[in-house]
Amino acid sequence: MENLDQNIVRLYKEKLNMLLEVAQVINEEHSVDELMLEFETLLKDAIGVGKILVYTRSGNHWNCILSSGVSMSQLDLIDVTRDLSYVSKIETLTFNDNPAFDGIDAIIPLFHKFKNIGYVLVGDRSEIEPGVSPTLRNLKFIQILCNLIVVFVEGKKVQEKLIKQQAMQGELRLASKIQAGLIPSDMELAVSSFTKVRSIYHPHQDVGGDYYDVIKLSPYMVGFCMADVSGKGISSALLMSNFQAMLRSLFTAHVPLEKLVRELNQMICRNVASNDKFITCFIGRYNLITGRLSYVNAGHLAPIVHDIYTNEISELQEGCIALGMLDFIPTIEVGGKIISKGTRLVAFTDGLVELDQGEFVSRSIDDIKHLMYETYGIDELMDHISTMATENMVREKVFDDVSVLGIEFLRKGIMRLR
């Protein structure tokens, strides 16, 4: 009796030492593959297990992360969802005619935070001596060992996910800095003494899909653009940076606006694999000699123009559909307007005027018009618009990028066309 008690104590000590060994391995920097190798060695050498299969869940898919003593043909027969999903506690397979479980003595389900995250299938070596199966004799111990292992595997998944998230956040910060460099400052927008330009830019996320620019095309010609890519995130930001490069390479003092828009549309269609991305944009060109503004509005919110001389407000709507929606734009209407001294133009993206009111989205374009009537000069106007945008963002009514380009035409054309 004393020898039996000593043997029991010795066996418990051996098992405890094995658990401590596994715990030590878990606390060290090891990969899942290294830990699976340690697990396999313990089960085979210390317990006498001959067949081992370990399945873990990755999203909606099951992966076999350890297969030992089982042929590929038998492995192919096992469908986790079909064959194992019903198992909620340790199940022995003393009598089972399923060929997928040939030589498997027990199925051990694995749980983490009450969620089924895996299965371990174990079976004896084929050459074991008669008597009680070593696998079945040590099932509880094997389950404890398996739970230690699976907690490590789940921890590794969380760690890898965190590393990926940190890497993505780093990439987003870098992308945000790069994109911020593509958005010109007010000083960079001051390309002519004939115009005064102010801008506002608030991306809704780390990277945005809005873009605006003012380009000096010649000593007496200024071009400008306001654009918005459909959707959000990095894909929209990449398309917008591509659009900026295309616009600056194609926009000249003499290129017809209709031709410019068609070429931009073709390049966007070539660069976008599907039609779920498109760009709304307003492209204008101001002739400082004639005082004429020519433009194309490609599906964008109409910029608002306030003529100080007549005190009239108008919207610049002529143009075509958004770029990238069709391979070929059927018709493009080029709009035109003679600009008086002191006239102010405000172009913006929908993040400024489309606000979340809970059950519906409101559009506040009339607020911009009222501000244009009530303010004098582009600085005062843009300061009020900036305050309005900031208040809406604080109240969490804004759900898109906010971009505003304000232009004041300081002089009348040198030579007016009759």
C-alpha positions as CSV (number, residue, x, y, z in Angstrom):
1,M,0.0,0.0,0.0
2,E,2.9,2.3,0.8
3,N,4.5,1.6,-2.5
4,L,1.2,2.4,-4.3
5,D,1.0,5.7,-2.5
6,Q,4.6,6.5,-3.4
7,N,3.9,5.7,-7.0
8,I,0.8,7.9,-7.1
9,V,2.8,10.8,-5.5
10,R,5.6,10.2,-8.0
11,L,3.2,10.3,-11.0
12,Y,1.6,13.5,-9.7
13,K,5.1,15.1,-9.3
14,E,6.0,14.0,-12.9
15,K,2.8,15.5,-14.3
16,L,3.3,18.7,-12.2
17,N,6.8,19.0,-13.5
18,M,5.6,18.6,-17.1
19,L,3.0,21.4,-16.5
20,L,5.6,23.7,-15.0
21,E,7.9,22.9,-18.0
22,V,5.1,23.9,-20.4
23,A,4.3,27.0,-18.4
24,Q,8.0,28.0,-18.6
25,V,8.0,27.5,-22.4
26,I,4.9,29.6,-22.7
27,N,6.5,32.5,-20.7
28,E,9.5,32.5,-23.0
29,E,9.6,33.9,-26.5
30,H,8.6,31.0,-28.6
31,S,6.6,30.7,-31.7
32,V,3.4,28.6,-32.0
33,D,5.3,26.0,-34.1
34,E,8.0,25.7,-31.4
35,L,5.4,25.2,-28.7
36,M,3.5,22.6,-30.8
37,L,6.8,20.6,-31.1
38,E,7.2,20.7,-27.3
39,F,3.6,19.6,-26.8
40,E,4.0,16.7,-29.3
41,T,7.2,15.6,-27.5
42,L,5.5,15.6,-24.1
43,L,2.5,13.6,-25.2
44,K,4.5,11.0,-27.1
45,D,7.5,10.5,-24.8
46,A,6.0,11.1,-21.4
47,I,2.5,9.7,-21.9
48,G,2.6,7.4,-24.8
49,V,0.2,9.1,-27.2
50,G,0.7,8.1,-30.8
51,K,-1.8,10.2,-32.7
52,I,-2.3,14.0,-32.2
53,L,-4.4,16.5,-34.1
54,V,-4.8,20.1,-32.9
55,Y,-7.4,22.4,-34.5
56,T,-7.8,26.1,-33.7
57,R,-10.3,28.6,-35.1
58,S,-9.3,31.7,-37.1
59,G,-12.3,33.8,-37.7
60,N,-14.8,31.4,-39.4
61,H,-12.2,28.9,-40.5
62,W,-10.6,26.0,-38.7
63,N,-6.8,25.4,-39.1
64,C,-4.9,22.2,-38.1
65,I,-1.8,23.6,-36.3
66,L,-0.4,20.1,-35.3
67,S,-0.7,16.8,-37.0
68,S,1.4,13.8,-35.8
69,G,1.0,10.1,-36.4
70,V,-2.0,10.7,-38.7
71,S,-1.8,10.2,-42.5
72,M,-2.7,12.9,-44.9
73,S,-5.5,10.7,-46.4
74,Q,-7.1,10.4,-42.9
75,L,-6.6,14.1,-42.3
76,D,-8.4,14.9,-45.4
77,L,-11.5,13.0,-44.2
78,I,-12.0,15.2,-41.1
79,D,-14.3,18.2,-41.5
80,V,-14.2,20.1,-38.2
81,T,-17.6,21.8,-38.6
82,R,-19.3,18.5,-39.6
83,D,-17.5,16.0,-37.4
84,L,-16.5,17.9,-34.2
85,S,-18.8,20.9,-33.7
86,Y,-21.3,18.8,-31.6
87,V,-18.5,17.9,-29.0
88,S,-18.9,20.1,-25.9
89,K,-17.0,18.0,-23.4
90,I,-14.4,15.3,-23.5
91,E,-15.6,12.4,-25.7
92,T,-14.1,9.0,-25.9
93,L,-14.3,7.0,-29.1
94,T,-14.2,3.4,-27.9
95,F,-16.7,2.4,-30.5
96,N,-16.8,4.6,-33.6
97,D,-17.2,3.5,-37.3
98,N,-16.2,6.9,-38.7
99,P,-13.0,6.2,-40.8
100,A,-12.0,9.8,-40.1
101,F,-11.4,8.9,-36.5
102,D,-9.5,5.6,-37.1
103,G,-7.0,5.2,-34.2
104,I,-8.4,8.3,-32.4
105,D,-9.4,7.5,-28.8
106,A,-10.7,10.8,-27.5
107,I,-11.8,14.3,-28.6
108,I,-11.0,17.2,-26.2
109,P,-12.8,20.5,-26.9
110,L,-10.9,23.6,-25.9
111,F,-12.6,26.7,-24.5
112,H,-11.3,30.2,-23.8
113,K,-13.6,32.7,-22.0
114,F,-16.5,30.3,-22.5
115,K,-15.9,30.3,-26.3
116,N,-15.1,27.1,-28.2
117,I,-11.7,27.9,-29.8
118,G,-10.3,24.4,-30.7
119,Y,-10.2,20.7,-30.6
120,V,-7.5,18.2,-29.7
121,L,-7.8,14.6,-31.0
122,V,-5.5,12.0,-29.4
123,G,-4.9,8.2,-29.8
124,D,-2.6,5.5,-28.6
125,R,0.4,4.2,-30.4
126,S,-0.4,1.0,-32.3
127,E,2.1,-1.0,-30.4
128,I,0.9,-0.4,-26.9
129,E,0.8,-3.2,-24.3
130,P,-2.6,-4.7,-23.3
131,G,-4.3,-2.9,-20.5
132,V,-5.8,0.5,-19.9
133,S,-5.1,2.9,-22.7
134,P,-2.4,5.5,-21.6
135,T,-4.3,8.1,-23.6
136,L,-7.6,7.5,-21.8
137,R,-5.8,7.1,-18.4
138,N,-4.3,10.5,-18.7
139,L,-7.2,12.4,-20.4
140,K,-7.8,14.9,-17.7
141,F,-4.1,15.7,-17.6
142,I,-3.9,16.0,-21.4
143,Q,-6.9,18.4,-21.2
144,I,-5.1,20.6,-18.7
145,L,-2.0,20.5,-20.9
146,C,-4.1,21.4,-24.0
147,N,-5.8,24.3,-22.3
148,L,-2.4,25.8,-21.3
149,I,-1.3,25.4,-24.9
150,V,-4.4,26.9,-26.4
151,V,-4.3,30.0,-24.1
152,F,-0.8,30.6,-25.4
153,V,-2.0,30.2,-29.0
154,E,-4.8,32.7,-28.4
155,G,-2.4,35.1,-26.8
156,K,-0.1,34.9,-29.8
157,K,-3.1,35.7,-32.1
158,V,-3.9,38.8,-30.0
159,Q,-0.3,39.8,-30.0
160,E,0.0,39.4,-33.7
161,K,-3.2,41.4,-34.2
162,L,-1.9,44.1,-32.0
163,I,1.4,44.3,-33.9
164,K,-0.6,44.5,-37.2
165,Q,-2.8,47.3,-35.8
166,Q,0.3,49.2,-34.6
167,A,1.9,48.8,-38.0
168,M,-1.2,50.0,-39.7
169,Q,-1.5,53.0,-37.4
170,G,2.1,53.8,-38.2
171,E,1.4,53.6,-41.9
172,L,-1.7,55.7,-41.5
173,R,0.3,58.4,-39.6
174,L,2.9,58.3,-42.4
175,A,0.2,58.5,-45.1
176,S,-1.4,61.4,-43.2
177,K,1.8,63.3,-43.2
178,I,2.4,62.6,-46.9
179,Q,-1.1,63.7,-47.8
180,A,-0.8,66.8,-45.7
181,G,2.1,67.7,-47.8
182,L,0.0,67.5,-50.9
183,I,-2.6,69.9,-49.5
184,P,-1.2,73.4,-50.2
185,S,-1.0,76.1,-47.6
186,D,-2.5,79.6,-48.0
187,M,1.0,80.9,-48.8
188,E,1.4,78.3,-51.5
189,L,-2.0,79.2,-52.9
190,A,-1.0,82.9,-53.3
191,V,0.1,82.6,-56.9
192,S,-1.1,85.9,-58.2
193,S,-1.5,89.5,-57.0
194,F,-4.9,89.5,-58.8
195,T,-6.4,87.1,-56.3
196,K,-6.4,86.5,-52.6
197,V,-6.9,82.9,-51.4
198,R,-7.8,81.3,-48.1
199,S,-8.4,77.6,-47.4
200,I,-9.8,75.2,-44.7
201,Y,-8.9,71.5,-44.5
202,H,-10.1,69.0,-41.9
203,P,-9.8,65.3,-42.8
204,H,-12.5,63.2,-41.1
205,Q,-10.0,60.3,-40.6
206,D,-6.2,60.1,-40.6
207,V,-6.2,60.4,-44.4
208,G,-8.8,62.1,-46.5
209,G,-10.2,62.0,-50.0
210,D,-10.5,65.8,-50.6
211,Y,-8.1,67.9,-52.7
212,Y,-7.9,71.6,-53.7
213,D,-5.3,73.6,-55.5
214,V,-4.5,76.9,-57.1
215,I,-2.0,76.8,-60.0
216,K,-0.3,79.7,-61.8
217,L,-0.7,78.6,-65.4
218,S,0.9,81.7,-67.0
219,P,1.6,85.3,-65.9
220,Y,-2.1,86.1,-66.7
221,M,-3.8,82.8,-66.1
222,V,-4.7,81.1,-62.9
223,G,-6.2,77.6,-62.6
224,F,-7.9,76.2,-59.5
225,C,-9.6,72.9,-58.5
226,M,-11.7,71.5,-55.7
227,A,-12.2,67.7,-55.7
228,D,-13.7,64.9,-53.6
229,V,-13.1,61.1,-54.0
230,S,-16.1,58.9,-53.2
231,G,-15.6,56.8,-50.0
232,K,-13.0,57.2,-47.3
233,G,-9.7,55.7,-46.2
234,I,-6.4,54.9,-47.8
235,S,-7.8,53.8,-51.2
236,S,-9.5,57.2,-51.6
237,A,-6.4,59.0,-50.4
238,L,-4.3,57.1,-53.0
239,L,-6.7,57.9,-55.8
240,M,-6.7,61.6,-54.8
241,S,-2.9,61.8,-54.7
242,N,-2.9,60.2,-58.2
243,F,-5.5,62.8,-59.3
244,Q,-3.3,65.6,-58.1
245,A,-0.4,64.4,-60.1
246,M,-2.5,64.0,-63.2
247,L,-4.1,67.4,-62.9
248,R,-0.8,69.2,-62.5
249,S,0.7,67.4,-65.5
250,L,-2.3,68.2,-67.8
251,F,-3.6,71.6,-66.7
252,T,-2.0,74.3,-68.8
253,A,-3.0,77.8,-69.9
254,H,-4.1,76.7,-73.3
255,V,-5.6,73.2,-73.0
256,P,-9.3,73.3,-73.6
257,L,-11.2,72.5,-70.4
258,E,-13.3,69.9,-72.2
259,K,-10.2,68.1,-73.3
260,L,-8.6,68.4,-69.9
261,V,-11.7,66.8,-68.2
262,R,-11.9,64.0,-70.8
263,E,-8.2,63.1,-70.3
264,L,-8.6,63.2,-66.5
265,N,-11.6,60.9,-66.8
266,Q,-9.7,58.4,-69.0
267,M,-6.8,58.3,-66.6
268,I,-9.0,57.7,-63.6
269,C,-10.9,54.9,-65.4
270,R,-7.6,53.2,-66.2
271,N,-6.4,53.5,-62.6
272,V,-9.5,52.3,-60.9
273,A,-10.2,48.6,-61.2
274,S,-14.0,48.8,-60.4
275,N,-16.6,51.6,-60.8
276,D,-17.1,51.9,-57.0
277,K,-14.7,54.9,-56.9
278,F,-15.2,58.2,-58.7
279,I,-14.2,61.8,-58.3
280,T,-16.4,64.9,-58.2
281,C,-14.5,68.0,-59.0
282,F,-14.7,71.6,-60.0
283,I,-12.0,72.9,-62.3
284,G,-11.8,76.6,-63.1
285,R,-9.5,78.9,-65.1
286,Y,-9.4,82.6,-64.6
287,N,-8.1,84.9,-67.3
288,L,-6.6,88.0,-65.6
289,I,-6.7,90.0,-68.9
290,T,-10.3,89.5,-69.9
291,G,-11.6,88.9,-66.3
292,R,-13.4,85.8,-67.6
293,L,-13.8,82.7,-65.4
294,S,-14.2,79.4,-67.4
295,Y,-15.1,76.2,-65.6
296,V,-16.4,72.7,-65.6
297,N,-18.3,71.3,-62.7
298,A,-17.9,67.5,-62.8
299,G,-20.7,66.3,-60.5
300,H,-19.4,68.5,-57.6
301,L,-21.4,70.7,-55.2
302,A,-21.7,74.0,-57.1
303,P,-19.3,76.7,-55.9
304,I,-21.0,79.9,-54.8
305,V,-20.0,83.3,-56.3
306,H,-20.9,86.6,-54.7
307,D,-20.6,89.6,-57.0
308,I,-20.0,92.6,-54.7
309,Y,-20.8,95.1,-57.5
310,T,-24.4,93.7,-58.1
311,N,-24.7,92.0,-54.7
312,E,-25.9,88.9,-56.5
313,I,-25.1,85.3,-55.6
314,S,-24.9,82.6,-58.2
315,E,-23.9,78.9,-58.4
316,L,-21.5,77.5,-60.9
317,Q,-23.3,74.3,-62.1
318,E,-22.4,73.8,-65.8
319,G,-20.3,70.8,-66.5
320,C,-20.8,67.0,-66.6
321,I,-21.1,63.8,-64.5
322,A,-18.4,62.9,-62.0
323,L,-15.1,61.6,-63.3
324,G,-14.6,57.8,-63.4
325,M,-18.3,56.9,-63.6
326,L,-18.2,56.2,-67.3
327,D,-15.4,55.4,-69.7
328,F,-16.6,58.1,-72.0
329,I,-18.4,61.3,-70.8
330,P,-21.2,61.9,-73.3
331,T,-21.4,65.7,-73.0
332,I,-19.4,68.3,-71.2
333,E,-20.7,71.9,-70.9
334,V,-18.0,74.5,-70.2
335,G,-19.4,77.4,-68.1
336,G,-18.3,81.0,-68.2
337,K,-18.7,84.1,-66.1
338,I,-17.2,87.6,-66.1
339,I,-15.8,88.4,-62.7
340,S,-16.1,91.9,-61.2
341,K,-13.6,93.4,-58.8
342,G,-14.2,92.2,-55.2
343,T,-16.1,89.1,-56.3
344,R,-15.7,86.2,-53.9
345,L,-15.9,82.5,-54.8
346,V,-16.2,79.7,-52.3
347,A,-15.8,76.1,-53.4
348,F,-16.2,73.3,-50.8
349,T,-16.8,69.6,-50.3
350,D,-19.9,68.1,-48.9
351,G,-18.4,67.6,-45.4
352,L,-18.9,71.3,-44.8
353,V,-22.6,71.4,-45.6
354,E,-24.0,67.9,-45.1
355,L,-24.6,67.4,-41.4
356,D,-25.8,64.4,-39.3
357,Q,-29.0,65.4,-37.6
358,G,-29.6,61.9,-36.1
359,E,-32.5,60.6,-38.1
360,F,-31.6,62.5,-41.3
361,V,-28.9,64.4,-43.0
362,S,-29.4,68.1,-43.6
363,R,-27.7,70.4,-46.2
364,S,-26.8,73.9,-45.1
365,I,-25.7,75.6,-48.3
366,D,-28.0,78.6,-47.5
367,D,-25.8,79.2,-44.4
368,I,-22.8,79.8,-46.7
369,K,-24.8,82.2,-48.8
370,H,-26.0,84.2,-45.8
371,L,-22.4,84.5,-44.6
372,M,-21.4,85.8,-48.0
373,Y,-24.1,88.5,-47.8
374,E,-23.2,89.5,-44.3
375,T,-19.4,89.6,-44.4
376,Y,-16.9,91.8,-46.2
377,G,-13.6,90.5,-47.8
378,I,-12.4,86.9,-48.1
379,D,-10.7,86.9,-44.6
380,E,-13.8,87.7,-42.7
381,L,-15.9,85.3,-44.7
382,M,-13.5,82.3,-44.3
383,D,-13.1,83.0,-40.6
384,H,-16.8,82.7,-40.1
385,I,-17.0,79.5,-42.2
386,S,-14.1,78.1,-40.2
387,T,-15.9,78.8,-37.0
388,M,-19.1,77.2,-38.3
389,A,-17.2,74.1,-39.4
390,T,-15.4,73.8,-36.0
391,E,-18.7,74.1,-34.1
392,N,-20.3,71.4,-36.3
393,M,-17.3,69.1,-35.7
394,V,-17.4,69.7,-31.9
395,R,-21.2,68.7,-32.0
396,E,-20.2,65.6,-34.0
397,K,-22.5,66.5,-36.8
398,V,-19.7,66.2,-39.4
399,F,-19.1,62.8,-41.0
400,D,-16.9,63.5,-43.9
401,D,-13.8,65.5,-44.9
402,V,-14.2,69.3,-44.7
403,S,-12.4,71.3,-47.4
404,V,-13.1,74.9,-48.4
405,L,-11.3,77.1,-50.9
406,G,-12.1,80.8,-50.9
407,I,-11.0,83.2,-53.6
408,E,-11.4,87.0,-53.8
409,F,-10.7,88.6,-57.1
410,L,-8.9,91.8,-56.2
411,R,-8.9,93.6,-59.6
412,K,-11.1,93.7,-62.6
413,G,-9.8,92.3,-65.9
414,I,-7.2,94.4,-67.7
415,M,-9.2,94.3,-70.9
416,R,-12.8,93.3,-70.7
417,L,-14.4,91.5,-73.7
418,R,-17.5,93.0,-75.0
